[in-house]
Amino acid sequence: MSNTCNILFAGFGGQGILFAGKFVAYKGLLENKQVSWLPSYGPEMRGGTANCSVIVSDEPIGSPIVGKPDVLVAMNLPSLDKYENEVVSGGKIFVDSTLISRKVERTDVDVYYIPSTEIANEKGISTLANMIITGKVLKEVPMLGFDGIDAPLSKVVSARHKDLLEVNKTALKLGYDY
């Protein structure tokens, strides 16, 4: 049986949607999986919508488009409204409950409400809500897992921001432990 995980990260531009997706893609790559990372911006960029399709698989990937995600990470209400019904039955939806007050209406998916923006603000790492929610994704999606986060983090955190490695690791752990 093919082991493939289709993930859609979605939110506002500036929330680190593409960064979180790139981190998960690098993690898969460094674990010798086949990966695809496809960013998509709305016309407004910052403040507009951003989403990122990530596919991690044990087999070659035919198309980088994630039409029916196994995992949806919704960091704003428009994203949840737009993609909730696209998630496969039995899939997982991760909701930033700080920014999204409504509940997921479907009953055939697992839903995780993580107040990642609130946690990030409380911990003084307001720009890392994306990594907090990603930490929870790593915990709940067995194919991804939490082990081996250092190498992909050092790939996505640029050399001039090496000081942000530990704080990103902290954010992932906060989400994992939530």
C-alpha positions in Angstrom: 0.0 0.0 0.0 1.3 3.4 -0.9 2.0 5.7 2.0 1.3 9.2 0.8 0.2 12.3 2.8 -1.3 15.3 1.0 -1.2 18.4 3.1 -2.6 21.8 2.5 -1.4 24.7 4.6 -3.7 27.7 4.2 -4.0 31.2 5.8 -3.1 34.9 5.3 0.0 36.0 3.5 2.6 36.8 6.2 1.6 34.0 8.6 4.4 31.8 7.5 2.3 29.3 5.6 4.9 28.7 2.9 7.7 28.5 5.5 5.8 25.8 7.4 5.1 23.9 4.2 8.8 24.1 3.2 9.9 22.8 6.6 7.6 19.7 6.2 8.8 19.2 2.7 12.5 19.3 3.7 11.8 17.0 6.6 10.3 14.4 4.1 13.2 15.0 1.7 15.8 14.4 4.4 14.0 11.2 5.4 14.4 10.0 1.8 10.8 10.4 0.9 9.4 11.8 -2.4 8.2 15.3 -1.8 6.4 18.1 -3.6 6.0 21.7 -2.4 3.8 24.0 -4.3 3.2 27.5 -3.0 0.2 29.7 -4.1 -0.5 33.3 -3.3 -3.6 35.3 -3.6 -3.2 38.6 -5.6 -2.6 40.7 -2.4 0.4 38.8 -1.0 0.7 40.0 2.6 -2.8 40.0 4.1 -4.1 38.2 1.1 -4.5 34.4 1.1 -1.6 32.1 0.8 -1.6 28.3 0.6 0.9 25.7 0.1 0.4 22.1 -1.1 2.9 19.6 0.4 3.0 15.9 -0.6 5.2 13.5 1.2 5.2 10.0 -0.2 7.1 6.7 -0.4 6.4 6.6 -4.1 7.0 9.0 -7.0 4.4 11.9 -7.0 2.4 12.3 -10.2 1.0 15.8 -9.6 2.0 18.6 -7.1 -1.6 19.7 -6.8 -3.4 18.8 -3.6 -7.1 18.7 -4.5 -8.2 16.4 -1.7 -5.9 16.9 1.3 -5.5 14.3 4.0 -4.4 17.1 6.2 -5.6 20.7 6.3 -3.9 23.4 8.3 -6.3 26.3 8.4 -4.8 29.5 10.0 -7.7 31.8 9.1 -11.5 31.6 8.6 -11.5 32.1 4.8 -9.2 29.1 4.5 -11.3 26.9 6.7 -14.5 28.0 4.8 -12.8 27.3 1.4 -11.1 23.9 2.1 -13.1 22.2 4.9 -15.2 20.2 2.5 -12.2 19.2 0.3 -10.5 17.2 3.0 -10.8 13.4 2.5 -13.1 11.5 4.8 -11.0 10.3 7.7 -8.6 13.2 7.2 -7.3 15.6 9.8 -8.0 19.4 10.1 -5.8 21.6 12.3 -7.5 24.9 13.2 -5.8 28.0 14.7 -8.6 28.5 17.2 -7.3 31.9 18.2 -8.3 33.3 14.8 -11.1 30.9 13.9 -14.0 30.9 16.3 -16.3 28.5 14.4 -16.2 24.8 14.7 -15.6 22.4 11.9 -19.0 21.1 10.7 -17.9 17.7 9.4 -18.0 14.6 11.6 -16.0 12.3 9.3 -12.6 14.0 10.0 -10.4 14.4 13.1 -10.2 18.0 14.2 -7.6 19.6 16.3 -8.2 23.1 17.7 -4.9 24.8 18.6 -4.8 28.4 19.8 -1.4 28.8 18.1 -1.6 32.5 17.6 -2.4 33.0 21.3 0.3 30.7 22.4 2.8 32.4 20.2 1.8 35.8 21.6 2.0 34.6 25.2 5.5 33.2 24.6 6.7 36.3 22.9 7.2 34.5 19.6 4.2 36.1 17.8 5.6 35.3 14.3 5.8 31.5 15.0 2.1 30.5 15.3 2.8 28.6 12.0 5.4 26.4 13.6 3.3 25.9 16.8 0.5 24.4 14.7 3.0 22.5 12.6 4.4 20.9 15.8 0.9 19.5 16.5 0.7 18.3 12.9 4.0 16.4 13.3 2.5 14.7 16.5 -0.8 13.7 15.0 0.3 12.6 11.5 2.4 9.4 12.0 4.0 9.6 8.6 5.6 12.9 9.5 6.6 12.4 13.2 8.6 14.7 15.4 12.0 13.0 15.3 14.7 14.6 13.2 13.4 18.2 13.2 16.9 19.8 13.5 18.2 19.2 10.0 15.1 20.5 8.1 15.0 23.5 10.4 18.6 24.4 9.5 17.6 24.1 5.8 14.6 26.5 6.0 16.0 29.0 8.6 18.5 31.1 6.6 22.1 31.4 7.7 21.7 35.0 8.7 18.8 34.0 11.0 20.6 31.1 12.7 19.6 32.7 16.0 16.0 31.7 15.2 16.8 28.0 15.1 16.2 27.4 18.8 13.0 29.5 18.9 11.6 27.6 15.9 12.4 24.4 17.7 10.7 25.7 20.8 7.6 26.6 18.8 7.4 23.1 17.3 7.7 21.6 20.7 4.9 23.9 22.1 2.6 22.7 19.4 3.7 19.1 19.9 3.0 19.2 23.6 -0.3 21.1 23.3 
